Amino acid sequence: MLLEHGSVHEKPYPPRQAAFHGKEHPVPGQPGMTEIIQRVSSSTHKITTKKDGKVTAEITGTVSADGKVQTIHRKLDGCEETTVYDKQ
């Protein structure tokens, strides 16, 4: 999985490789931030981001069985949003 910069981090960082092993690890270039990336199922992954041990974001991504729809659910700073992308 290649992670790009995103809104859950304090500042953008270069793309990097990350494993779906479910273990907490530091986020490069983000002091005090860690993340856990796990494969929930063959079509779903979850990223949990922490700052100084406190959960700051949870992002779950799911791809439909036919591969045509991706749903991203984000919990950030007490807010939740769901975004659905249809393959064109």
Buried (B, 14 or more C-beta within 10 A) or exposed (E): EEBEEEEBBBEEBEEEEBEBEEEEEEBEBBEEBBBBBBBEEEBEBBBBBBBEEEEBBBBBBBBEEEEEEBBEBBBBEEEEEEEEEEEE
